[in-house]
Each structure stands twice: as C-alpha cells, then as structure tokens.
Amino acid sequence: MVAIDGSVVLVTGGQRGIGKAFVEALLERGAAKVYATARKPSPSEDPRVEAVSLDVTDADAVAALADRATDVNIVINNAGVLLPSPLLTADMSDVVATFETNVFGALRVARGFAPVLRANGGGALVDMHSVLSWGAGAAAYGASKAALWSMTNSLRVELAPQGTQVVGVHLGFADTDMVAGIPSQKISPAEVAETVLDGVEDGTSEVLVDDVTRQMKAALAGPVEGLTVPLGR
C-alpha cells in the first residue's frame, strides 16, 4: 500500500477525462506534486501540478521524462486511444496505433519509471484496463486492453522484488469525450479516480470499479460465448 498524502505522481493522459479526475483527486488527498502529461499540455494554475508534453509512443520522450522526474513514487498509466478498428476491415495502421499507445506505450512508461520507483522505495504502478479486457466485440481496442491486462499481471511479478505495488484497474464506460458516442450507462471520472486511489492506499492488486466489471469477471468461468459486450451500436 502507498499513501497518497505527500506523494509525487505521474499521470499520463492527465489533462482530460479520467486522467484529469486523477489529478484532481490526488491533489485533494494531499499529493505533493503531480506530473500531468498530454501531447499538447496546458499549464495548470495549481503550483503542485507540472504540465508535461509526452507522447507515450515516443521511446526517447518517455526516457527523457524518466530522467527528469526522478522524484516520482506513483505512476498512473492512463494514456490511451480508442479508434474505430474492426480487426478484419480496419486500416491496419489504426490497429497498430491502438497497440502502440495502449500496450507498448504503457510498457515504455513502466520500463522507464521502474528504476525511479525502485530508487524511491518501490511505490506503485497503476495500469488502466477496461471491462473490454475480458469482453469480445470491442475489436482492436478490446484486444489491446486484454494485452495490457496480461502485461500488468506479469509486471506485478517482475516488480515484486523491488517492492512496487502493481494495480490493474478494470471499469466499464466512464463519462469522457473518448466514449461520448457510445450510448451506454456511464460512471463519472471522479468516481473512477476515487475508487482507484482507495485501492492504491489499501494495497489492492486489482480494482474492479463498477458492477458491470464485477459481473464480467465472474463470467470468465463460463463459456466464451457469454463474454460479448454490447456497445450499443
């Protein structure tokens, strides 16, 4: 378990949607400093927030940020993309771009900041998955989140010797611009952030944010035909 009060946190994709909610919740809980990244960041009025330009698909940029932000003890891998990418018919470049951000981008951040977390006592790494990690029908996005889930579970094993808490987060649809076009019941980004930070402070390895996610995980024991997620399209 890692205390939020007094912590220094990196939030990728930290200026919109769930990322922005994370930044706000972290500050409310007493975080000493938050690096909030975006491809085109806007400055913050709060002196505790450092807006940072970052494209997680750029290995050099991730490495440079890790060299700069050596005080970080919590990393929240939140940056992601949702492209219309049916596996059989989408332009292959969109499928690749989905994995470059959602999977390899998260891995670049984890690899870059693992030594930083070790130097600062272990800390925590939080990876944002999805109920679609387990549900069929979400094309390249769901496949990328399934890969991220598996990757997170392996990172938990690899980072255990240095005392890093690895938290995998699953949730349904949050009320963000990314999924604005999907007609589905949605939870607030603030609720997501609060639930995840509770998990970090409680020492949890996996956070299931909402009922739909808990139901989907329970369904994993059943037939695969029962794992399709209706997206309302």
C-alpha positions as CSV (number, residue, x, y, z in Angstrom):
1,M,0.0,0.0,0.0
2,V,1.2,3.5,-0.8
3,A,0.0,6.7,0.8
4,I,-1.2,9.5,-1.5
5,D,-0.5,12.2,1.0
6,G,2.9,13.7,0.3
7,S,3.4,11.5,-2.8
8,V,4.8,12.6,-6.2
9,V,2.7,11.2,-9.0
10,L,3.0,10.8,-12.8
11,V,-0.4,10.7,-14.6
12,T,-0.2,10.0,-18.3
13,G,-3.1,11.5,-20.3
14,G,-3.6,13.7,-17.3
15,Q,-5.4,16.6,-18.7
16,R,-8.6,15.1,-19.9
17,G,-11.3,12.7,-18.8
18,I,-10.2,10.2,-16.2
19,G,-6.7,11.5,-16.2
20,K,-7.8,14.9,-15.2
21,A,-10.0,13.4,-12.5
22,F,-7.0,11.6,-11.2
23,V,-5.0,14.8,-10.9
24,E,-7.8,16.5,-9.0
25,A,-8.3,13.6,-6.7
26,L,-4.6,13.3,-6.0
27,L,-4.4,16.9,-5.0
28,E,-7.4,16.6,-2.7
29,R,-5.7,13.7,-1.0
30,G,-2.5,15.7,-0.4
31,A,-0.2,14.7,-3.2
32,A,2.9,16.9,-3.1
33,K,3.3,17.1,-6.8
34,V,1.7,15.7,-9.9
35,Y,3.2,15.5,-13.4
36,A,0.2,15.6,-15.7
37,T,1.1,14.7,-19.3
38,A,-0.6,15.3,-22.6
39,R,0.6,15.5,-26.2
40,K,-0.2,19.2,-26.1
41,P,-0.4,20.2,-22.4
42,S,-1.9,23.3,-21.0
43,P,-0.4,25.0,-17.9
44,S,-2.1,24.5,-14.5
45,E,-2.9,27.2,-12.1
46,D,-2.1,24.9,-9.2
47,P,1.7,25.1,-8.4
48,R,1.7,21.4,-7.4
49,V,0.8,20.4,-11.0
50,E,3.5,20.3,-13.6
51,A,2.1,20.0,-17.1
52,V,4.4,17.9,-19.3
53,S,4.4,17.2,-23.0
54,L,4.5,13.4,-23.6
55,D,3.7,11.1,-26.4
56,V,3.9,7.6,-25.0
57,T,4.6,6.1,-28.4
58,D,7.9,8.1,-28.4
59,A,10.5,6.0,-26.5
60,D,13.0,8.9,-26.3
61,A,10.4,11.2,-24.8
62,V,9.5,8.7,-22.2
63,A,13.1,8.1,-21.3
64,A,13.8,11.8,-21.1
65,L,10.8,12.3,-18.7
66,A,12.0,9.4,-16.5
67,D,15.5,11.1,-16.3
68,R,13.8,14.4,-15.4
69,A,11.0,13.2,-13.0
70,T,13.3,11.3,-10.6
71,D,11.0,12.1,-7.6
72,V,8.0,10.1,-8.7
73,N,6.8,7.3,-6.5
74,I,3.4,6.6,-8.1
75,V,2.9,6.1,-11.8
76,I,-0.6,6.0,-13.3
77,N,-0.6,4.6,-16.8
78,N,-3.8,6.3,-18.1
79,A,-3.0,7.4,-21.7
80,G,-5.0,5.6,-24.3
81,V,-6.7,5.8,-27.6
82,L,-10.0,4.4,-28.9
83,L,-10.0,4.1,-32.7
84,P,-12.8,2.5,-34.8
85,S,-10.7,-0.6,-35.6
86,P,-12.6,-3.8,-36.6
87,L,-10.0,-6.5,-36.7
88,L,-10.8,-7.7,-40.2
89,T,-11.7,-4.5,-42.0
90,A,-9.9,-1.5,-40.4
91,D,-6.9,0.0,-41.8
92,M,-4.0,-2.0,-40.3
93,S,-2.3,1.3,-39.3
94,D,-5.2,2.0,-36.9
95,V,-4.8,-1.4,-35.3
96,V,-1.1,-0.9,-34.9
97,A,-1.6,2.6,-33.5
98,T,-4.0,1.2,-30.9
99,F,-1.4,-1.2,-29.6
100,E,1.4,1.3,-29.8
101,T,-0.4,3.6,-27.3
102,N,-2.5,1.2,-25.2
103,V,0.1,-1.6,-24.8
104,F,3.6,-0.6,-25.8
105,G,3.1,3.0,-24.6
106,A,2.2,1.7,-21.2
107,L,5.1,-0.7,-21.2
108,R,7.6,2.1,-22.2
109,V,6.4,4.1,-19.2
110,A,6.7,1.1,-16.9
111,R,10.2,0.3,-18.1
112,G,11.3,3.9,-17.9
113,F,10.0,4.5,-14.4
114,A,10.7,1.2,-12.8
115,P,14.2,2.3,-11.7
116,V,12.7,5.6,-10.4
117,L,10.1,3.8,-8.4
118,R,12.8,1.4,-7.0
119,A,15.0,4.4,-6.0
120,N,12.1,5.9,-4.2
121,G,11.2,2.9,-2.1
122,G,9.1,0.9,-4.5
123,G,6.0,3.0,-4.8
124,A,3.1,2.0,-7.1
125,L,2.3,1.4,-10.8
126,V,-1.3,1.7,-11.9
127,D,-2.4,0.4,-15.3
128,M,-5.9,1.4,-16.6
129,H,-7.5,-1.6,-18.3
130,S,-11.2,-2.0,-19.2
131,V,-14.1,-4.3,-18.9
132,L,-13.4,-4.9,-22.5
133,S,-10.1,-6.6,-21.5
134,W,-12.4,-9.6,-20.9
135,G,-15.3,-8.9,-23.4
136,A,-15.4,-9.7,-27.0
137,G,-16.8,-7.3,-29.6
138,A,-14.5,-4.3,-29.0
139,A,-12.1,-5.1,-31.9
140,A,-8.6,-3.7,-31.6
141,Y,-9.3,-1.7,-28.5
142,G,-10.5,-4.7,-26.5
143,A,-7.6,-6.7,-27.8
144,S,-5.2,-4.1,-26.7
145,K,-6.7,-3.9,-23.2
146,A,-6.6,-7.7,-22.9
147,A,-2.9,-7.5,-23.7
148,L,-2.4,-4.7,-21.2
149,W,-4.1,-6.8,-18.5
150,S,-1.8,-9.7,-19.2
151,M,1.2,-7.4,-19.2
152,T,0.2,-5.8,-15.9
153,N,0.0,-9.2,-14.3
154,S,3.5,-10.1,-15.5
155,L,4.8,-6.7,-14.4
156,R,3.5,-7.4,-10.9
157,V,5.7,-10.4,-10.7
158,E,8.7,-8.7,-12.2
159,L,8.4,-5.6,-10.0
160,A,7.7,-7.5,-6.7
161,P,11.4,-7.8,-5.8
162,Q,11.7,-4.0,-5.7
163,G,8.6,-3.6,-3.6
164,T,6.5,-1.9,-6.2
165,Q,2.7,-2.3,-5.8
166,V,1.2,-3.0,-9.3
167,V,-2.5,-2.2,-9.6
168,G,-4.6,-3.3,-12.5
169,V,-7.9,-1.3,-13.0
170,H,-11.0,-2.5,-14.8
171,L,-14.1,-0.4,-15.5
172,G,-17.0,-0.1,-17.8
173,F,-17.6,3.2,-19.6
174,A,-16.8,6.5,-17.9
175,D,-18.4,9.8,-19.0
176,T,-15.5,11.1,-21.1
177,D,-15.0,12.5,-24.6
178,M,-13.4,9.3,-25.7
179,V,-16.7,7.3,-25.4
180,A,-19.1,10.1,-25.9
181,G,-20.5,8.5,-29.0
182,I,-21.3,5.1,-27.3
183,P,-24.9,5.1,-25.9
184,S,-24.2,3.2,-22.6
185,Q,-24.7,3.9,-18.9
186,K,-21.6,5.7,-17.7
187,I,-19.9,6.5,-14.4
188,S,-18.2,9.7,-13.5
189,P,-14.4,10.0,-14.0
190,A,-14.3,11.3,-10.4
191,E,-15.8,8.1,-9.1
192,V,-13.2,6.1,-11.1
193,A,-10.3,8.1,-9.6
194,E,-11.5,7.9,-6.0
195,T,-12.1,4.1,-6.3
196,V,-8.7,3.5,-7.8
197,L,-6.8,5.7,-5.2
198,D,-8.6,3.8,-2.5
199,G,-7.2,0.7,-3.9
200,V,-3.7,2.1,-4.0
201,E,-3.9,3.1,-0.4
202,D,-5.4,-0.2,0.6
203,G,-2.7,-2.3,-1.1
204,T,-5.0,-3.8,-3.7
205,S,-3.6,-5.6,-6.7
206,E,-6.8,-5.4,-8.9
207,V,-9.6,-2.8,-8.8
208,L,-13.0,-3.5,-10.3
209,V,-14.6,-0.2,-10.4
210,D,-18.2,-1.0,-11.2
211,D,-20.9,-3.7,-11.2
212,V,-20.7,-4.4,-14.9
213,T,-17.0,-5.2,-14.5
214,R,-17.5,-7.4,-11.5
215,Q,-20.2,-9.3,-13.4
216,M,-17.9,-9.7,-16.4
217,K,-15.1,-11.1,-14.3
218,A,-17.4,-13.6,-12.8
219,A,-18.5,-14.7,-16.3
220,L,-14.9,-15.6,-17.2
221,A,-15.6,-19.0,-15.6
222,G,-18.4,-19.7,-18.1
223,P,-18.5,-20.2,-21.9
224,V,-16.7,-17.8,-24.1
225,E,-19.9,-17.0,-25.9
226,G,-21.1,-15.2,-22.8
227,L,-18.3,-12.7,-22.9
228,T,-19.5,-10.4,-25.7
229,V,-20.1,-6.8,-24.6
230,P,-22.9,-4.9,-26.4
231,L,-21.6,-1.5,-27.3
232,G,-25.0,-0.1,-28.3
233,R,-24.1,0.4,-32.0
